[in-house]
Amino acid sequence: MRKHRHHKIQRTLRNKVNHENIEHKVFYALLIIIAIIIGFFVVTTYSPKPTNGNDVLEKIAMGQGAAFLRDNQVDTIALEQFDQKYYQLKSQNGISSDFYVYFEDQNGNVINVDGKKCFGYEGAKETDPKCR
C-alpha cells in the first residue's frame, strides 16, 4: 500500500508540474502576442506622415522654416540658403515632389533676384518658361 501511495504522489506531482509548464507557455505566448500587437500600433501610429507642398507653403507664408521676405523686401541671403539646402529641406519635410520659388510683380512678371529667377528645384529652368 505504501508503494501504491508513493506512485500516486509521484503521478500527482508530475501532473502538477506539466500543468504549470503549460500555464507558463500559454502565459508567455499571450505576452508575445500582446507585445507584437502593441509594437504594430506604435509603428503605424507614430510613423511620420508625408508632407505635401501646401504644408511647406503655409510655413513659408507664416515665416516658419524658410522666410524669404524681410521688411517687405526679398531677403537674398535667406533665398540663397534655401536654394543651397533645397534637397535637405525636402527630405527633412518628407516631400517627394519637386518645387521651386519665384517672385512676381503686380503685372505677373517674374522678378530677377541676384541674376536668378527660380530657387529650389534645379530642373525648373527646363520645365517652366518663367524660370528661363
C-alpha positions in Angstrom: 0.0 0.0 0.0 2.9 2.3 0.8 4.3 1.7 -2.7 0.9 2.3 -4.3 0.6 5.6 -2.3 4.1 6.7 -3.4 3.3 6.2 -7.1 0.1 8.1 -6.7 2.0 11.1 -5.2 4.6 10.9 -8.0 1.8 10.9 -10.6 0.1 13.8 -8.9 3.4 15.8 -8.8 4.1 15.0 -12.5 0.6 16.2 -13.5 1.1 19.3 -11.4 4.5 20.1 -13.0 3.0 19.5 -16.5 0.1 21.9 -15.8 2.5 24.5 -14.5 4.6 24.2 -17.6 1.6 24.5 -19.9 0.4 27.6 -17.9 3.8 29.2 -18.3 3.9 28.5 -22.0 0.4 29.9 -22.5 1.3 33.0 -20.5 4.5 33.7 -22.5 2.7 33.1 -25.8 0.0 35.6 -24.8 2.7 38.1 -23.7 4.5 37.8 -27.0 1.2 38.3 -29.0 0.3 41.4 -26.9 3.8 42.8 -27.4 3.5 42.2 -31.2 0.1 44.0 -31.3 1.4 46.9 -29.3 4.5 47.2 -31.5 2.4 47.2 -34.6 0.2 50.0 -33.3 3.3 52.0 -32.2 4.9 51.7 -35.6 1.8 52.6 -37.5 0.7 55.4 -35.2 4.0 57.2 -34.8 5.4 56.9 -38.4 5.8 60.4 -39.9 3.1 61.3 -42.3 4.3 62.5 -45.7 4.2 66.3 -46.1 2.7 67.9 -49.2 3.8 71.1 -50.8 0.9 73.1 -49.2 2.3 72.5 -45.7 5.7 74.0 -46.7 3.9 76.8 -48.5 2.0 77.6 -45.3 5.2 77.5 -43.2 6.9 79.9 -45.6 3.9 82.2 -45.6 3.9 82.3 -41.8 7.6 82.9 -41.7 8.5 79.5 -40.3 11.3 77.3 -41.6 12.3 79.4 -44.6 11.2 83.1 -44.8 12.2 85.0 -47.9 10.8 88.4 -47.1 12.1 90.9 -44.6 10.5 94.3 -44.2 8.6 93.8 -47.5 11.9 93.2 -49.3 13.3 89.9 -50.7 15.9 88.5 -48.3 18.5 87.4 -50.8 20.7 85.7 -48.2 17.8 83.5 -46.9 16.8 82.8 -50.5 20.3 81.7 -51.4 20.5 79.5 -48.3 17.2 77.9 -49.3 18.5 77.3 -52.8 21.6 75.6 -51.4 19.7 73.5 -48.9 16.8 72.6 -51.1 17.3 68.8 -51.1 18.0 68.8 -47.3 14.7 70.8 -46.7 12.9 68.5 -49.0 14.0 65.3 -47.2 13.5 66.8 -43.7 9.9 67.6 -44.5 9.2 64.2 -46.2 8.4 65.9 -49.6 8.7 63.6 -52.6 7.7 66.1 -55.3 9.9 68.8 -56.6 9.1 72.5 -56.0 10.6 75.9 -56.6 10.1 79.5 -55.6 9.9 82.6 -57.7 8.6 86.1 -57.2 6.2 88.1 -59.5 5.5 91.8 -59.6 1.9 93.3 -59.8 1.8 92.6 -63.6 2.7 88.9 -63.2 6.3 89.4 -64.5 8.9 87.2 -62.8 11.4 89.2 -60.7 15.0 88.5 -61.3 16.8 88.2 -57.9 20.6 88.3 -58.0 20.7 87.1 -61.6 18.3 84.2 -60.9 14.5 83.8 -61.4 13.7 80.5 -59.7 15.1 79.0 -56.5 14.8 75.4 -55.3 14.4 72.6 -57.9 17.2 72.9 -60.4 15.1 71.4 -63.2 12.6 74.3 -63.1 14.6 76.1 -65.8 13.8 73.2 -68.2 10.2 72.7 -67.2 8.8 76.3 -66.6 9.4 79.1 -69.1 9.1 81.6 -66.3 12.4 80.3 -64.8 14.4 80.8 -68.0 
